Amino acid sequence: MTEDRCTDRNTGKVISGSCAIAGCLDTTYPSGIRTLFPKGPKFLFAALEADLLGTVRPIILLQLAPTCPLLNESSGKYYRSSREALFGVKIEEISPVREMRDTDLEKAKTGLTAAEGWLAKTSGEYVMDDTMSYADAILEGWNLWIKQVTHGADSAVRKDIATWHGGRWGIRVANIEELVSVA
């Protein structure tokens, strides 16, 4: 997709890439409550990120245009220009401003079938069983994006997604929201 970039106001450090940003936040601002990168090889999270982004790509593409008007002016300009440069077309050609079509949702559901297979093999609520990790943040970022930002909790799109794979995506987003509210 795109290269995310973050500048830490306290340290002045510029970090690029979602995985690197999350790792830096864990290291620089440890909460003592939870971490996105539990002990273990962090390169596995970077590999998993690539696979997970591939599974949610159909939904991410459809979210691009509806997101633009929700951003402040400078963020909106960067968001639009970086995505248009990446894809070589206007953002509206990638992501028409409209409700998702049934075929678009089917592509997204098919993509998430791989993630469903991985999650079915865990013994807990999260990718790493009972421990929330960066992998869960990736999986639920798009889900929260649809629910809270571009379509809303009561939209037909959100309600449909919440039922996929035996209701897994509705349950997972509720679990993540609960964790975020106590953090």
Backbone as CSV, one residue per row, in Angstrom:
resi,resn,N_x,N_y,N_z,CA_x,CA_y,CA_z,C_x,C_y,C_z
1,MET,0.841,-1.178,0.000,0.000,0.000,0.000,0.888,1.243,0.000
2,THR,0.847,1.997,1.076,1.647,3.216,1.123,2.642,3.118,2.258
3,GLU,3.619,3.966,2.207,4.609,4.032,3.282,4.100,5.015,4.320
4,ASP,3.814,4.532,5.499,3.382,5.398,6.585,4.612,6.052,7.196
5,ARG,4.462,7.275,7.653,5.571,8.000,8.244,5.069,8.717,9.486
6,CYS,5.865,8.693,10.535,5.486,9.313,11.799,6.680,10.077,12.347
7,THR,6.450,11.292,12.819,7.489,12.055,13.496,7.091,12.185,14.955
8,ASP,7.948,11.708,15.829,7.705,11.780,17.265,8.019,13.202,17.721
9,ARG,7.033,13.898,18.215,7.212,15.293,18.649,8.178,15.414,19.824
10,ASN,8.249,14.390,20.662,9.117,14.451,21.839,10.576,14.187,21.506
11,THR,10.824,13.279,20.569,12.205,12.899,20.265,12.698,13.447,18.930
12,GLY,11.774,13.883,18.061,12.145,14.362,16.731,12.467,13.237,15.759
13,LYS,12.361,12.020,16.202,12.677,10.859,15.372,11.588,10.642,14.319
14,VAL,11.997,10.420,13.062,11.073,10.124,11.977,11.132,8.626,11.720
15,ILE,9.972,7.987,11.735,9.894,6.545,11.550,8.978,6.266,10.371
16,SER,9.387,5.371,9.487,8.578,5.001,8.334,8.172,3.541,8.410
17,GLY,6.937,3.279,8.007,6.420,1.917,7.968,5.614,1.595,9.212
18,SER,4.429,1.059,9.023,3.525,0.784,10.142,4.151,-0.105,11.195
19,CYS,4.812,-1.167,10.775,5.428,-2.108,11.715,6.521,-1.400,12.533
20,ALA,7.337,-0.598,11.874,8.403,0.129,12.560,7.827,1.180,13.514
21,ILE,6.755,1.846,13.096,6.119,2.851,13.954,5.580,2.183,15.219
22,ALA,4.871,1.075,15.050,4.317,0.362,16.212,5.438,-0.116,17.134
23,GLY,6.517,-0.651,16.567,7.645,-1.109,17.375,8.298,0.025,18.139
24,CYS,8.461,1.170,17.488,9.062,2.337,18.134,8.182,2.833,19.280
25,LEU,6.867,2.852,19.067,5.956,3.276,20.129,6.042,2.338,21.327
26,ASP,6.112,1.035,21.060,6.250,0.057,22.145,7.520,0.297,22.951
27,THR,8.617,0.581,22.254,9.912,0.763,22.906,10.017,2.106,23.620
28,THR,9.590,3.176,22.942,9.746,4.524,23.469,8.739,4.863,24.564
29,TYR,7.533,4.320,24.454,6.467,4.647,25.398,5.834,3.379,25.972
30,PRO,6.626,2.586,26.696,6.062,1.348,27.252,4.975,1.670,28.274
31,SER,3.846,1.013,28.134,2.727,1.292,29.044,2.778,0.429,30.291
32,GLY,3.470,-0.702,30.211,3.474,-1.619,31.336,2.219,-2.481,31.371
33,ILE,1.235,-2.131,30.548,-0.021,-2.876,30.509,0.030,-3.941,29.419
34,ARG,0.353,-3.524,28.218,0.435,-4.457,27.092,1.401,-3.909,26.057
35,THR,1.823,-4.787,25.182,2.725,-4.418,24.095,2.179,-5.018,22.807
36,LEU,2.446,-4.387,21.693,2.021,-4.948,20.410,2.974,-6.037,19.932
37,PHE,4.195,-6.043,20.482,5.190,-7.023,20.079,5.655,-7.828,21.288
38,PRO,4.916,-8.887,21.629,5.368,-9.733,22.734,6.732,-10.319,22.409
39,LYS,7.403,-10.845,23.421,8.732,-11.421,23.201,8.680,-12.449,22.081
40,GLY,9.690,-12.402,21.237,9.766,-13.313,20.098,10.305,-12.579,18.893
41,PRO,10.494,-13.300,17.809,11.068,-12.684,16.610,10.119,-11.679,15.943
42,LYS,10.520,-10.419,15.946,9.684,-9.364,15.368,9.569,-9.471,13.847
43,PHE,10.531,-10.109,13.199,10.449,-10.229,11.746,9.209,-11.016,11.331
44,LEU,8.706,-11.886,12.203,7.503,-12.647,11.885,6.299,-11.718,11.731
45,PHE,6.267,-10.645,12.534,5.173,-9.689,12.426,5.236,-8.931,11.104
46,ALA,6.425,-8.597,10.656,6.574,-7.902,9.371,6.109,-8.804,8.233
47,ALA,6.449,-10.094,8.282,6.007,-11.041,7.252,4.494,-11.211,7.299
48,LEU,3.960,-11.320,8.497,2.521,-11.476,8.658,1.785,-10.233,8.170
49,GLU,2.364,-9.053,8.408,1.746,-7.804,7.972,1.509,-7.820,6.465
50,ALA,2.485,-8.269,5.693,2.339,-8.318,4.237,1.191,-9.234,3.837
51,ASP,1.097,-10.388,4.450,0.005,-11.314,4.139,-1.348,-10.741,4.549
52,LEU,-1.419,-10.161,5.738,-2.685,-9.620,6.219,-3.158,-8.452,5.359
53,LEU,-2.237,-7.589,4.963,-2.635,-6.462,4.117,-3.174,-6.951,2.779
54,GLY,-2.633,-8.053,2.287,-3.161,-8.645,1.057,-4.583,-9.141,1.233
55,THR,-4.898,-9.684,2.406,-6.244,-10.212,2.623,-7.284,-9.105,2.725
56,VAL,-6.929,-7.949,3.269,-7.911,-6.873,3.422,-7.806,-5.811,2.317
57,ARG,-6.940,-6.014,1.353,-6.745,-5.033,0.272,-8.041,-4.600,-0.420
58,PRO,-8.960,-5.510,-0.769,-10.194,-5.041,-1.431,-10.965,-4.027,-0.594
59,ILE,-10.999,-4.201,0.716,-11.705,-3.249,1.572,-10.906,-1.960,1.690
60,ILE,-9.606,-2.062,1.845,-8.769,-0.865,1.980,-8.938,0.030,0.755
61,LEU,-8.911,-0.555,-0.430,-9.053,0.248,-1.647,-10.389,0.978,-1.689
62,LEU,-11.437,0.321,-1.241,-12.755,0.947,-1.255,-12.907,2.039,-0.198
63,GLN,-12.028,2.055,0.771,-12.111,3.039,1.843,-11.348,4.329,1.536
64,LEU,-10.538,4.341,0.484,-9.672,5.486,0.225,-10.438,6.791,0.021
65,ALA,-11.348,6.828,-0.942,-12.060,8.085,-1.230,-12.952,8.532,-0.082
66,PRO,-13.711,7.640,0.562,-14.547,8.114,1.676,-13.739,8.667,2.849
67,THR,-12.470,8.303,2.940,-11.638,8.783,4.041,-11.181,10.223,3.820
68,CYS,-10.919,10.605,2.580,-10.363,11.938,2.283,-11.094,13.096,2.953
69,PRO,-12.417,13.210,2.827,-13.087,14.370,3.429,-13.116,14.358,4.961
70,LEU,-12.744,13.237,5.554,-12.758,13.131,7.013,-11.474,13.642,7.657
71,LEU,-10.450,13.876,6.852,-9.140,14.300,7.358,-9.034,15.819,7.363
72,ASN,-8.141,16.346,8.208,-7.912,17.789,8.156,-7.222,18.119,6.833
73,GLU,-7.123,19.387,6.507,-6.658,19.792,5.181,-5.275,19.245,4.820
74,SER,-4.300,19.423,5.688,-2.949,18.966,5.345,-2.863,17.444,5.282
75,SER,-3.525,16.754,6.195,-3.518,15.287,6.157,-4.244,14.783,4.919
76,GLY,-5.356,15.432,4.587,-6.116,15.039,3.401,-5.309,15.187,2.121
77,LYS,-4.555,16.290,2.009,-3.714,16.496,0.821,-2.642,15.418,0.718
78,TYR,-1.975,15.131,1.836,-0.943,14.088,1.833,-1.548,12.729,1.525
79,TYR,-2.644,12.413,2.175,-3.304,11.119,1.990,-3.649,10.923,0.511
80,ARG,-4.298,11.918,-0.076,-4.701,11.835,-1.480,-3.483,11.737,-2.403
81,SER,-2.535,12.648,-2.258,-1.397,12.672,-3.188,-0.544,11.409,-3.080
82,SER,-0.350,10.890,-1.881,0.479,9.686,-1.725,-0.206,8.468,-2.341
83,ARG,-1.505,8.347,-2.196,-2.206,7.208,-2.783,-2.325,7.344,-4.299
84,GLU,-2.563,8.559,-4.781,-2.639,8.760,-6.229,-1.283,8.506,-6.884
85,ALA,-0.204,8.887,-6.222,1.138,8.618,-6.751,1.403,7.112,-6.771
86,LEU,0.988,6.431,-5.737,1.198,4.989,-5.644,0.459,4.234,-6.741
87,PHE,-0.797,4.608,-6.986,-1.626,3.876,-7.951,-1.621,4.484,-9.346
88,GLY,-1.155,5.717,-9.492,-1.053,6.346,-10.806,-2.382,6.809,-11.391
89,VAL,-3.412,6.910,-10.554,-4.728,7.396,-10.991,-5.356,8.199,-9.867
90,LYS,-6.407,8.965,-10.202,-7.140,9.716,-9.184,-7.748,8.735,-8.192
91,ILE,-7.833,9.155,-6.958,-8.323,8.279,-5.898,-9.755,7.798,-6.163
92,GLU,-10.564,8.623,-6.809,-11.945,8.241,-7.110,-12.020,7.101,-8.135
93,GLU,-10.961,6.921,-8.923,-10.931,5.801,-9.867,-10.634,4.482,-9.157
94,ILE,-9.947,4.558,-8.036,-9.630,3.373,-7.247,-10.792,3.060,-6.319
95,SER,-11.359,4.093,-5.752,-12.310,3.962,-4.663,-13.469,4.930,-4.866
96,PRO,-14.438,4.545,-5.694,-15.568,5.454,-5.925,-16.279,5.783,-4.617
97,VAL,-16.738,7.033,-4.497,-17.461,7.439,-3.299,-18.874,6.881,-3.427
98,ARG,-19.104,5.774,-2.755,-20.390,5.093,-2.775,-20.345,3.934,-1.783
99,GLU,-21.497,3.353,-1.516,-21.528,2.140,-0.706,-20.835,1.037,-1.501
100,MET,-20.250,0.102,-0.802,-19.579,-1.002,-1.474,-20.600,-1.859,-2.209
101,ARG,-20.254,-2.289,-3.398,-21.112,-3.199,-4.154,-20.967,-4.599,-3.584
102,ASP,-21.952,-5.441,-3.874,-21.911,-6.829,-3.410,-20.648,-7.533,-3.880
103,THR,-20.229,-7.275,-5.124,-19.027,-7.947,-5.628,-17.782,-7.494,-4.889
104,ASP,-17.746,-6.227,-4.500,-16.605,-5.712,-3.733,-16.533,-6.399,-2.373
105,LEU,-17.672,-6.541,-1.737,-17.707,-7.205,-0.438,-17.343,-8.679,-0.560
106,GLU,-17.767,-9.327,-1.626,-17.408,-10.741,-1.821,-15.904,-10.913,-1.974
107,LYS,-15.261,-9.999,-2.702,-13.793,-10.050,-2.835,-13.127,-9.913,-1.472
108,ALA,-13.633,-8.990,-0.673,-13.068,-8.779,0.661,-13.287,-10.008,1.537
109,LYS,-14.470,-10.574,1.475,-14.778,-11.758,2.281,-13.881,-12.923,1.874
110,THR,-13.671,-13.091,0.582,-12.790,-14.147,0.089,-11.369,-13.928,0.589
111,GLY,-10.901,-12.697,0.557,-9.561,-12.396,1.042,-9.403,-12.718,2.516
112,LEU,-10.434,-12.456,3.286,-10.360,-12.701,4.725,-10.504,-14.180,5.095
113,THR,-10.831,-14.998,4.125,-10.939,-16.432,4.403,-9.590,-16.993,4.853
114,ALA,-8.498,-16.498,4.299,-7.162,-16.946,4.724,-6.927,-16.581,6.187
115,ALA,-7.256,-15.356,6.562,-7.087,-14.931,7.954,-7.986,-15.754,8.873
116,GLU,-9.169,-16.060,8.427,-10.085,-16.902,9.210,-9.448,-18.265,9.476
117,GLY,-8.793,-18.813,8.457,-8.114,-20.110,8.618,-7.019,-20.054,9.668
118,TRP,-6.249,-18.957,9.681,-5.185,-18.812,10.678,-5.799,-18.710,12.072
119,LEU,-6.820,-17.875,12.200,-7.426,-17.634,13.506,-8.122,-18.876,14.055
120,ALA,-8.648,-19.707,13.180,-9.315,-20.933,13.623,-8.347,-21.881,14.315
121,LYS,-7.041,-21.700,14.082,-6.033,-22.578,14.674,-5.519,-22.077,16.021
122,THR,-5.974,-20.909,16.455,-5.524,-20.397,17.748,-6.455,-20.914,18.839
123,SER,-5.975,-20.887,20.063,-6.801,-21.369,21.170,-7.417,-20.234,21.985
124,GLY,-7.136,-19.007,21.596,-7.674,-17.855,22.323,-8.390,-16.899,21.393
125,GLU,-8.556,-15.678,21.856,-9.267,-14.656,21.095,-8.394,-13.969,20.046
126,TYR,-7.074,-14.088,20.177,-6.165,-13.305,19.354,-5.261,-14.191,18.502
127,VAL,-4.533,-13.585,17.590,-3.609,-14.317,16.735,-2.622,-15.116,17.584
128,MET,-2.154,-14.529,18.676,-1.222,-15.218,19.582,-1.971,-15.755,20.798
129,ASP,-3.049,-16.455,20.531,-3.894,-17.080,21.552,-4.530,-16.054,22.486
130,ASP,-4.000,-15.884,23.695,-4.604,-14.966,24.661,-3.885,-13.624,24.746
131,THR,-2.937,-13.378,23.835,-2.143,-12.156,23.867,-2.424,-11.317,22.627
132,MET,-2.930,-10.113,22.829,-3.130,-9.207,21.707,-1.767,-8.770,21.190
133,SER,-1.640,-8.668,19.862,-0.366,-8.287,19.261,-0.607,-7.366,18.066
134,TYR,0.485,-6.983,17.448,0.428,-6.146,16.248,-0.402,-6.816,15.156
135,ALA,-0.347,-8.132,15.058,-1.136,-8.849,14.057,-2.631,-8.572,14.251
136,ASP,-3.086,-8.517,15.484,-4.489,-8.217,15.759,-4.813,-6.767,15.398
137,ALA,-3.871,-5.873,15.653,-4.074,-4.466,15.297,-4.239,-4.312,13.787
138,ILE,-3.471,-5.065,13.017,-3.602,-5.020,11.555,-4.973,-5.539,11.149
139,LEU,-5.336,-6.695,11.679,-6.611,-7.304,11.313,-7.802,-6.434,11.677
140,GLU,-7.727,-5.746,12.776,-8.879,-4.967,13.210,-8.822,-3.501,12.822
141,GLY,-7.689,-3.029,12.351,-7.607,-1.630,11.918,-8.618,-1.322,10.832
142,TRP,-8.690,-2.173,9.819,-9.644,-1.947,8.720,-11.079,-2.064,9.230
143,ASN,-11.299,-2.986,10.145,-12.629,-3.234,10.685,-13.123,-2.005,11.454
144,LEU,-12.253,-1.440,12.292,-12.608,-0.224,13.020,-12.761,0.966,12.074
145,TRP,-11.944,1.004,11.037,-12.006,2.076,10.037,-13.405,2.123,9.427
146,ILE,-13.917,0.980,9.043,-15.260,0.914,8.460,-16.317,1.267,9.502
147,LYS,-16.198,0.704,10.675,-17.217,0.890,11.709,-17.272,2.315,12.221
148,GLN,-16.119,2.895,12.520,-16.107,4.188,13.192,-15.898,5.379,12.276
149,VAL,-15.359,5.156,11.090,-14.981,6.304,10.277,-15.820,6.435,9.008
150,THR,-15.698,5.503,8.098,-16.269,5.751,6.776,-17.694,5.286,6.572
151,HIS,-18.109,4.238,7.222,-19.471,3.750,6.995,-20.348,3.846,8.239
152,GLY,-19.778,3.664,9.403,-20.534,3.756,10.646,-20.992,2.398,11.160
153,ALA,-21.195,2.342,12.459,-21.553,1.088,13.132,-22.883,0.531,12.661
154,ASP,-23.798,1.392,12.253,-25.126,0.929,11.862,-25.300,0.746,10.362
155,SER,-24.213,0.884,9.602,-24.329,0.758,8.148,-24.549,-0.697,7.736
156,ALA,-25.162,-0.872,6.582,-25.378,-2.219,6.044,-24.047,-2.921,5.800
157,VAL,-23.041,-2.176,5.341,-21.715,-2.745,5.092,-21.140,-3.300,6.392
158,ARG,-21.153,-2.510,7.428,-20.594,-2.944,8.720,-21.341,-4.143,9.285
159,LYS,-22.667,-4.102,9.217,-23.472,-5.215,9.739,-23.191,-6.503,8.970
160,ASP,-22.999,-6.403,7.661,-22.685,-7.585,6.850,-21.329,-8.161,7.260
161,ILE,-20.317,-7.318,7.345,-18.971,-7.773,7.700,-18.965,-8.432,9.082
162,ALA,-19.733,-7.906,10.006,-19.774,-8.454,11.373,-20.270,-9.901,11.401
163,THR,-20.968,-10.339,10.366,-21.494,-11.715,10.336,-20.561,-12.706,9.640
164,TRP,-19.566,-12.217,8.940,-18.692,-13.109,8.171,-17.998,-14.121,9.067
165,HIS,-17.771,-15.300,8.503,-17.023,-16.371,9.173,-17.561,-16.640,10.571
166,GLY,-18.858,-16.880,10.626,-19.494,-17.217,11.894,-19.532,-16.066,12.886
167,GLY,-19.462,-14.838,12.406,-19.506,-13.669,13.278,-18.154,-13.262,13.847
168,ARG,-17.082,-13.899,13.353,-15.742,-13.627,13.892,-15.384,-12.147,13.848
169,TRP,-15.693,-11.442,12.756,-15.237,-10.055,12.597,-16.013,-9.103,13.493
170,GLY,-17.256,-9.398,13.787,-18.008,-8.593,14.747,-17.484,-8.789,16.162
171,ILE,-17.179,-10.024,16.510,-16.641,-10.339,17.841,-15.258,-9.723,18.018
172,ARG,-14.407,-9.858,17.005,-13.040,-9.338,17.112,-13.026,-7.819,17.266
173,VAL,-13.841,-7.113,16.502,-13.834,-5.656,16.618,-14.344,-5.240,17.997
174,ALA,-15.315,-5.958,18.551,-15.796,-5.659,19.908,-14.689,-5.885,20.943
175,ASN,-13.915,-6.962,20.781,-12.811,-7.241,21.705,-11.747,-6.149,21.643
176,ILE,-11.407,-5.718,20.432,-10.388,-4.671,20.264,-10.890,-3.357,20.851
177,GLU,-12.154,-3.025,20.610,-12.711,-1.771,21.156,-12.657,-1.795,22.682
178,GLU,-12.932,-2.925,23.268,-12.864,-3.043,24.723,-11.445,-2.800,25.217
179,LEU,-10.454,-3.371,24.549,-9.066,-3.160,24.944,-8.645,-1.703,24.773
180,VAL,-9.053,-1.089,23.673,-8.691,0.301,23.403,-9.308,1.219,24.455
181,SER,-10.516,0.922,24.894,-11.180,1.795,25.857,-10.543,1.733,27.243
182,VAL,-9.829,0.643,27.567,-9.184,0.549,28.877,-7.725,0.936,28.843
183,ALA,-7.177,1.140,27.645,-5.740,1.447,27.515,-5.435,2.858,27.961
